[in-house]
């Protein structure tokens, strides 16, 4: 199991957004923090599945020390089981 960092973003007049520094283009949006947390696992699993099916190697997770995004309102560690396609 690997855990990847998710960045949670929120402006005053917007919904919550989430992105992953290790996976460009892996994003999701939700109305609440609870929903964005749930979405984070789903979107990451889908993104990883697509990468593996396309034969791409997964990056090693960025450490929290290396992730300094001042626009994020929160960080989440998203644990995901990585299963290579058969």
The first five atom37 places (N, CA, C, CB, O) and aatype in JSON, in Angstrom:
{
  "aatype": [20, 20, 20, 20, 20, 20, 20, 20, 20, 20, 20, 20, 20, 20, 20, 20, 20, 20, 20, 20, 20, 20, 20, 20, 20, 20, 20, 20, 20, 20, 20, 20, 20, 20, 20, 20, 20, 20, 20, 20, 20, 20, 20, 20, 20, 20, 20, 20, 20, 20, 20, 20, 20, 20, 20, 20, 20, 20, 20, 20, 20, 20, 20, 20, 20, 20, 20, 20, 20, 20, 20, 20, 20, 20, 20, 20, 20, 20, 20, 20, 20, 20, 20, 20, 20, 20],
  "atom_mask": [
    [1, 1, 1, 1, 1],
    [1, 1, 1, 1, 1],
    [1, 1, 1, 1, 1],
    [1, 1, 1, 1, 1],
    [1, 1, 1, 1, 1],
    [1, 1, 1, 1, 1],
    [1, 1, 1, 1, 1],
    [1, 1, 1, 1, 1],
    [1, 1, 1, 1, 1],
    [1, 1, 1, 1, 1],
    [1, 1, 1, 1, 1],
    [1, 1, 1, 1, 1],
    [1, 1, 1, 1, 1],
    [1, 1, 1, 1, 1],
    [1, 1, 1, 1, 1],
    [1, 1, 1, 1, 1],
    [1, 1, 1, 1, 1],
    [1, 1, 1, 1, 1],
    [1, 1, 1, 1, 1],
    [1, 1, 1, 1, 1],
    [1, 1, 1, 1, 1],
    [1, 1, 1, 1, 1],
    [1, 1, 1, 1, 1],
    [1, 1, 1, 1, 1],
    [1, 1, 1, 1, 1],
    [1, 1, 1, 1, 1],
    [1, 1, 1, 1, 1],
    [1, 1, 1, 1, 1],
    [1, 1, 1, 1, 1],
    [1, 1, 1, 1, 1],
    [1, 1, 1, 1, 1],
    [1, 1, 1, 1, 1],
    [1, 1, 1, 1, 1],
    [1, 1, 1, 1, 1],
    [1, 1, 1, 1, 1],
    [1, 1, 1, 1, 1],
    [1, 1, 1, 1, 1],
    [1, 1, 1, 1, 1],
    [1, 1, 1, 1, 1],
    [1, 1, 1, 1, 1],
    [1, 1, 1, 1, 1],
    [1, 1, 1, 1, 1],
    [1, 1, 1, 1, 1],
    [1, 1, 1, 1, 1],
    [1, 1, 1, 1, 1],
    [1, 1, 1, 1, 1],
    [1, 1, 1, 1, 1],
    [1, 1, 1, 1, 1],
    [1, 1, 1, 1, 1],
    [1, 1, 1, 1, 1],
    [1, 1, 1, 1, 1],
    [1, 1, 1, 1, 1],
    [1, 1, 1, 1, 1],
    [1, 1, 1, 1, 1],
    [1, 1, 1, 1, 1],
    [1, 1, 1, 1, 1],
    [1, 1, 1, 1, 1],
    [1, 1, 1, 1, 1],
    [1, 1, 1, 1, 1],
    [1, 1, 1, 1, 1],
    [1, 1, 1, 1, 1],
    [1, 1, 1, 1, 1],
    [1, 1, 1, 1, 1],
    [1, 1, 1, 1, 1],
    [1, 1, 1, 1, 1],
    [1, 1, 1, 1, 1],
    [1, 1, 1, 1, 1],
    [1, 1, 1, 1, 1],
    [1, 1, 1, 1, 1],
    [1, 1, 1, 1, 1],
    [1, 1, 1, 1, 1],
    [1, 1, 1, 1, 1],
    [1, 1, 1, 1, 1],
    [1, 1, 1, 1, 1],
    [1, 1, 1, 1, 1],
    [1, 1, 1, 1, 1],
    [1, 1, 1, 1, 1],
    [1, 1, 1, 1, 1],
    [1, 1, 1, 1, 1],
    [1, 1, 1, 1, 1],
    [1, 1, 1, 1, 1],
    [1, 1, 1, 1, 1],
    [1, 1, 1, 1, 1],
    [1, 1, 1, 1, 1],
    [1, 1, 1, 1, 1],
    [1, 1, 1, 1, 1]
  ],
  "atom_positions": [
    [[0.86, -1.17, 0.0], [0.0, 0.0, 0.0], [0.9, 1.23, 0.0], [-0.97, 0.0, 1.23], [1.91, 1.29, 0.7]],
    [[0.51, 2.21, -0.8], [1.22, 3.49, -0.83], [0.24, 4.58, -0.45], [1.84, 3.77, -2.25], [-0.97, 4.46, -0.67]],
    [[0.76, 5.66, 0.12], [-0.07, 6.82, 0.46], [0.44, 8.03, -0.3], [-0.06, 7.1, 2.0], [1.62, 8.38, -0.23]],
    [[-0.46, 8.66, -1.02], [-0.13, 9.84, -1.81], [-0.77, 11.08, -1.19], [-0.59, 9.68, -3.26], [-1.85, 11.0, -0.61]],
    [[-0.1, 12.2, -1.33], [-0.6, 13.47, -0.79], [-1.65, 14.05, -1.73], [0.55, 14.47, -0.59], [-1.47, 14.08, -2.95]],
    [[-2.74, 14.49, -1.14], [-3.78, 15.22, -1.88], [-3.86, 16.62, -1.3], [-5.17, 14.48, -1.79], [-3.83, 16.8, -0.08]],
    [[-3.95, 17.6, -2.16], [-4.08, 19.0, -1.75], [-5.54, 19.41, -1.87], [-3.16, 19.93, -2.6], [-6.15, 19.22, -2.92]],
    [[-6.08, 19.96, -0.8], [-7.47, 20.44, -0.82], [-7.44, 21.95, -0.99], [-8.23, 20.03, 0.49], [-6.73, 22.66, -0.27]],
    [[-8.21, 22.44, -1.95], [-8.29, 23.87, -2.23], [-9.73, 24.34, -2.05], [-7.79, 24.19, -3.66], [-10.67, 23.59, -2.31]],
    [[-9.88, 25.57, -1.61], [-11.22, 26.14, -1.43], [-11.13, 27.65, -1.45], [-11.87, 25.66, -0.11], [-10.39, 28.24, -0.66]],
    [[-11.86, 28.28, -2.35], [-12.03, 29.74, -2.35], [-13.38, 30.05, -1.72], [-11.92, 30.33, -3.81], [-14.23, 29.17, -1.6]],
    [[-13.58, 31.28, -1.33], [-14.83, 31.65, -0.65], [-16.07, 31.32, -1.46], [-14.83, 33.13, -0.33], [-17.09, 30.91, -0.9]],
    [[-16.01, 31.5, -2.76], [-17.2, 31.3, -3.59], [-17.09, 30.08, -4.5], [-17.45, 32.54, -4.44], [-17.61, 30.09, -5.62]],
    [[-16.42, 29.04, -4.04], [-16.28, 27.85, -4.87], [-16.49, 26.59, -4.04], [-14.89, 27.82, -5.54], [-16.57, 26.63, -2.81]],
    [[-16.58, 25.49, -4.74], [-16.64, 24.19, -4.08], [-15.22, 23.78, -3.71], [-17.32, 23.12, -5.0], [-14.26, 24.47, -4.06]],
    [[-15.09, 22.68, -3.0], [-13.78, 22.16, -2.66], [-13.18, 21.48, -3.89], [-13.87, 21.16, -1.47], [-13.88, 20.84, -4.67]],
    [[-11.89, 21.64, -4.04], [-11.16, 20.97, -5.11], [-10.03, 20.17, -4.52], [-10.64, 21.98, -6.15], [-9.51, 20.51, -3.46]],
    [[-9.65, 19.12, -5.21], [-8.54, 18.3, -4.74], [-7.64, 17.98, -5.93], [-9.05, 16.99, -4.07], [-8.1, 17.76, -7.04]],
    [[-6.34, 17.97, -5.66], [-5.36, 17.61, -6.69], [-4.24, 16.83, -6.02], [-4.8, 18.88, -7.42], [-4.08, 16.84, -4.8]],
    [[-3.46, 16.15, -6.85], [-2.37, 15.31, -6.37], [-1.08, 15.76, -7.02], [-2.64, 13.81, -6.67], [-0.95, 15.7, -8.24]],
    [[-0.1, 16.22, -6.23], [1.16, 16.68, -6.82], [1.9, 15.59, -7.61], [2.06, 17.2, -5.74], [2.67, 15.9, -8.51]],
    [[1.66, 14.33, -7.27], [2.34, 13.24, -7.97], [1.63, 12.81, -9.25], [2.47, 12.05, -7.05], [2.18, 12.04, -10.04]],
    [[0.4, 13.29, -9.47], [-0.39, 12.88, -10.63], [-1.06, 14.09, -11.27], [-1.46, 11.83, -10.22], [-2.17, 14.47, -10.9]],
    [[-0.37, 14.7, -12.22], [-0.93, 15.87, -12.9], [-2.22, 15.47, -13.61], [0.08, 16.46, -13.91], [-2.28, 14.42, -14.26]],
    [[-3.24, 16.28, -13.49], [-4.52, 16.0, -14.12], [-5.46, 15.15, -13.3], [-4.3, 15.34, -15.41], [-6.6, 14.94, -13.7]],
    [[-5.01, 14.67, -12.17], [-5.86, 13.88, -11.28], [-6.52, 14.84, -10.3], [-5.03, 12.76, -10.53], [-5.91, 15.23, -9.3]],
    [[-7.76, 15.22, -10.6], [-8.46, 16.23, -9.79], [-9.91, 15.81, -9.56], [-8.42, 17.61, -10.49], [-10.45, 14.94, -10.26]],
    [[-10.52, 16.44, -8.58], [-11.94, 16.21, -8.31], [-12.49, 17.43, -7.57], [-12.15, 14.9, -7.49], [-11.73, 18.23, -7.03]],
    [[-13.8, 17.54, -7.56], [-14.49, 18.65, -6.9], [-15.66, 18.11, -6.09], [-14.97, 19.7, -7.93], [-16.23, 17.08, -6.43]],
    [[-16.02, 18.82, -5.0], [-17.14, 18.4, -4.17], [-17.66, 19.58, -3.35], [-16.71, 17.24, -3.23], [-16.98, 20.59, -3.2]],
    [[-18.86, 19.43, -2.84], [-19.5, 20.48, -2.05], [-19.03, 20.52, -0.6], [-20.99, 20.29, -2.09], [-19.12, 21.57, 0.05]],
    [[-18.53, 19.4, -0.07], [-18.14, 19.36, 1.34], [-16.78, 18.68, 1.51], [-19.21, 18.63, 2.17], [-16.3, 17.99, 0.61]],
    [[-16.18, 18.89, 2.68], [-14.91, 18.23, 2.99], [-15.08, 16.71, 3.05], [-14.35, 18.75, 4.32], [-14.21, 15.98, 2.59]],
    [[-16.18, 16.25, 3.6], [-16.43, 14.82, 3.7], [-16.51, 14.2, 2.32], [-17.72, 14.55, 4.48], [-15.96, 13.13, 2.07]],
    [[-17.19, 14.88, 1.42], [-17.35, 14.37, 0.05], [-16.03, 14.41, -0.71], [-18.42, 15.19, -0.69], [-15.73, 13.49, -1.47]],
    [[-15.23, 15.46, -0.52], [-13.96, 15.55, -1.23], [-13.0, 14.48, -0.73], [-13.33, 16.95, -1.07], [-12.19, 13.96, -1.5]],
    [[-13.08, 14.14, 0.55], [-12.23, 13.08, 1.08], [-12.6, 11.74, 0.44], [-12.37, 12.99, 2.62], [-11.72, 10.97, 0.06]],
    [[-13.89, 11.47, 0.31], [-14.35, 10.25, -0.34], [-13.92, 10.24, -1.81], [-15.88, 10.11, -0.23], [-13.44, 9.23, -2.32]],
    [[-14.1, 11.37, -2.48], [-13.73, 11.47, -3.9], [-12.24, 11.27, -4.11], [-14.15, 12.82, -4.46], [-11.83, 10.74, -5.14]],
    [[-11.43, 11.67, -3.14], [-9.98, 11.59, -3.31], [-9.53, 10.15, -3.58], [-9.28, 12.14, -2.08], [-8.7, 9.92, -4.45]],
    [[-10.06, 9.21, -2.83], [-9.69, 7.82, -3.03], [-10.2, 7.31, -4.38], [-10.23, 6.94, -1.89], [-9.47, 6.63, -5.11]],
    [[-11.43, 7.63, -4.72], [-12.02, 7.15, -5.97], [-11.26, 7.67, -7.19], [-13.48, 7.56, -6.05], [-10.95, 6.91, -8.1]],
    [[-10.98, 8.98, -7.2], [-10.31, 9.56, -8.36], [-8.87, 9.07, -8.46], [-10.33, 11.1, -8.29], [-8.36, 8.86, -9.56]],
    [[-8.2, 8.89, -7.33], [-6.82, 8.39, -7.36], [-6.78, 6.95, -7.85], [-6.19, 8.5, -5.97], [-5.92, 6.6, -8.66]],
    [[-7.68, 6.11, -7.38], [-7.72, 4.72, -7.83], [-7.97, 4.64, -9.34], [-8.81, 3.94, -7.08], [-7.32, 3.86, -10.03]],
    [[-8.88, 5.45, -9.83], [-9.19, 5.45, -11.26], [-7.99, 5.93, -12.08], [-10.41, 6.35, -11.55], [-7.67, 5.35, -13.12]],
    [[-7.33, 6.96, -11.6], [-6.16, 7.51, -12.31], [-5.03, 6.46, -12.35], [-5.67, 8.82, -11.61], [-4.42, 6.24, -13.39]],
    [[-4.75, 5.83, -11.22], [-3.7, 4.82, -11.15], [-4.04, 3.63, -12.04], [-3.5, 4.35, -9.7], [-3.17, 3.1, -12.74]],
    [[-5.28, 3.2, -12.02], [-5.71, 2.07, -12.86], [-5.43, 2.38, -14.33], [-7.21, 1.76, -12.65], [-4.91, 1.54, -15.05]],
    [[-5.78, 3.59, -14.77], [-5.55, 3.97, -16.15], [-4.07, 4.01, -16.5], [-6.17, 5.32, -16.43], [-3.67, 3.58, -17.58]],
    [[-3.26, 4.53, -15.58], [-1.81, 4.58, -15.83], [-1.23, 3.17, -15.98], [-1.11, 5.33, -14.68], [-0.44, 2.91, -16.89]],
    [[-1.62, 2.28, -15.08], [-1.1, 0.92, -15.13], [-1.57, 0.19, -16.39], [-1.53, 0.14, -13.89], [-0.79, -0.54, -17.01]],
    [[-2.82, 0.38, -16.77], [-3.33, -0.25, -17.99], [-2.61, 0.26, -19.23], [-4.83, 0.0, -18.13], [-2.45, -0.48, -20.2]],
    [[-2.16, 1.5, -19.19], [-1.42, 2.09, -20.31], [0.07, 1.79, -20.24], [-1.63, 3.59, -20.35], [0.84, 2.22, -21.1]],
    [[0.5, 1.04, -19.22], [1.89, 0.64, -19.1], [2.81, 1.67, -18.5], [2.38, 0.29, -20.42], [4.03, 1.55, -18.63]],
    [[2.27, 2.68, -17.83], [3.08, 3.72, -17.2], [3.5, 3.29, -15.8], [2.3, 5.05, -17.15], [2.75, 2.62, -15.08]],
    [[4.69, 3.7, -15.42], [5.17, 3.46, -14.06], [4.57, 4.5, -13.13], [6.71, 3.49, -14.0], [4.36, 5.65, -13.52]],
    [[4.3, 4.1, -11.91], [3.77, 5.04, -10.93], [4.91, 5.76, -10.23], [2.87, 4.31, -9.9], [5.96, 5.16, -9.97]],
    [[4.73, 7.03, -9.93], [5.77, 7.75, -9.19], [5.78, 7.31, -7.73], [5.55, 9.27, -9.29], [4.78, 6.84, -7.19]],
    [[6.93, 7.46, -7.12], [6.99, 7.26, -5.68], [6.27, 8.43, -5.02], [8.49, 7.14, -5.17], [6.32, 9.55, -5.53]],
    [[5.6, 8.2, -3.91], [4.89, 9.29, -3.24], [5.84, 10.4, -2.79], [4.12, 8.74, -2.04], [6.91, 10.14, -2.25]],
    [[5.43, 11.62, -3.03], [6.16, 12.79, -2.54], [6.02, 12.84, -1.02], [5.64, 14.11, -3.21], [4.93, 12.59, -0.49]],
    [[7.1, 13.16, -0.33], [7.01, 13.27, 1.12], [6.33, 14.59, 1.48], [8.42, 13.18, 1.77], [6.37, 15.56, 0.72]],
    [[5.71, 14.61, 2.63], [5.03, 15.83, 3.08], [6.02, 16.97, 3.23], [4.31, 15.58, 4.41], [5.66, 18.13, 2.99]],
    [[7.25, 16.67, 3.61], [8.29, 17.7, 3.73], [8.56, 18.4, 2.41], [9.57, 17.1, 4.26], [8.92, 19.58, 2.39]],
    [[8.41, 17.67, 1.3], [8.7, 18.23, -0.02], [7.5, 18.94, -0.64], [9.18, 17.14, -0.94], [7.63, 19.61, -1.66]],
    [[6.34, 18.79, -0.03], [5.12, 19.36, -0.6], [4.77, 20.63, 0.16], [3.95, 18.34, -0.54], [4.21, 20.58, 1.25]],
    [[5.08, 21.75, -0.42], [4.83, 23.05, 0.21], [3.92, 23.88, -0.69], [6.15, 23.8, 0.5], [4.41, 24.73, -1.43]],
    [[2.64, 23.65, -0.63], [1.68, 24.39, -1.43], [0.93, 25.35, -0.53], [0.69, 23.44, -2.16], [0.09, 24.94, 0.26]],
    [[1.24, 26.63, -0.64], [0.63, 27.63, 0.24], [-0.82, 27.95, -0.11], [1.43, 28.9, 0.19], [-1.5, 28.63, 0.65]],
    [[-1.3, 27.46, -1.27], [-2.7, 27.71, -1.64], [-3.63, 26.63, -1.11], [-2.83, 27.8, -3.14], [-4.85, 26.79, -1.15]],
    [[-3.08, 25.52, -0.61], [-3.92, 24.44, -0.1], [-4.45, 24.81, 1.28], [-3.11, 23.11, -0.03], [-3.74, 25.38, 2.11]],
    [[-5.73, 24.47, 1.52], [-6.32, 24.71, 2.84], [-6.15, 23.48, 3.73], [-7.82, 25.07, 2.71], [-6.32, 23.55, 4.94]],
    [[-5.81, 22.34, 3.11], [-5.59, 21.11, 3.87], [-4.81, 20.13, 3.01], [-6.93, 20.49, 4.33], [-4.82, 20.2, 1.78]],
    [[-4.15, 19.21, 3.68], [-3.48, 18.1, 3.03], [-4.14, 16.82, 3.5], [-1.94, 18.09, 3.35], [-4.52, 16.69, 4.66]],
    [[-4.29, 15.87, 2.6], [-4.77, 14.55, 2.97], [-3.75, 13.52, 2.51], [-6.17, 14.25, 2.34], [-3.14, 13.68, 1.45]],
    [[-3.55, 12.49, 3.29], [-2.78, 11.34, 2.84], [-3.8, 10.29, 2.41], [-1.8, 10.79, 3.97], [-4.63, 9.85, 3.2]],
    [[-3.71, 9.89, 1.16], [-4.69, 8.96, 0.6], [-4.0, 7.61, 0.39], [-5.29, 9.5, -0.74], [-3.21, 7.46, -0.54]],
    [[-4.31, 6.61, 1.23], [-3.73, 5.29, 1.05], [-4.44, 4.53, -0.07], [-3.79, 4.48, 2.36], [-5.67, 4.53, -0.14]],
    [[-3.67, 3.91, -0.93], [-4.26, 3.19, -2.06], [-3.47, 1.91, -2.3], [-4.27, 4.07, -3.34], [-2.24, 1.91, -2.28]],
    [[-4.2, 0.81, -2.53], [-3.56, -0.45, -2.9], [-3.26, -0.39, -4.38], [-4.46, -1.68, -2.56], [-4.15, -0.13, -5.2]],
    [[-2.02, -0.63, -4.73], [-1.61, -0.59, -6.12], [-1.53, -2.01, -6.63], [-0.25, 0.15, -6.29], [-0.69, -2.8, -6.2]],
    [[-2.43, -2.33, -7.57], [-2.46, -3.66, -8.15], [-2.17, -3.55, -9.63], [-3.83, -4.36, -7.89], [-2.89, -2.87, -10.37]],
    [[-1.11, -4.22, -10.07], [-0.76, -4.18, -11.48], [-1.74, -5.04, -12.26], [0.69, -4.65, -11.71], [-2.13, -6.11, -11.78]],
    [[-2.14, -4.59, -13.48], [-3.09, -5.39, -14.27], [-2.46, -6.7, -14.71], [-3.57, -4.59, -15.5], [-1.25, -6.81, -14.9]],
    [[-3.32, -7.7, -14.88], [-2.85, -9.02, -15.25], [-2.73, -9.12, -16.75], [-3.78, -10.1, -14.73], [-2.34, -10.17, -17.27]]
  ]
}
